[in-house]
């Protein structure tokens, strides 16, 4: 931890890596400051890479999010990547595939081609 130029405590977190492709995932949330010195400035909407990182955030309770959906999952839905079993939150640009009438969502772009090449390897695991 340290102080930035405005005197606000800053927490530096290490990034999490996707096990299959080493893409950076969103770090866990930092603890809330005890008493902020000044109101935080408004932040712009996340960029596309940031949206992907946010989509790779762990599901609320590991192992409870579905791997397959009967219809396309809405943005914000919790899912489990069928390749890595990582939890994720579906974003508009989350990689996805349809197989045997079900929708599958992936924690990173590298998992989709692995699934598409041999979906039977990952379905029903």
Secondary structure, DSSP 8 states (H G I E B T S, - for coil): -EE-TTS-EE-----EE-TTT--EE--------SS-SS---------HHHHHHHHTS--SSTT-S-SEESS---TT-EEE-TTT--EEE--TT--EEEETTEEEE-SSHHHHHHHHH-GGGTTT-
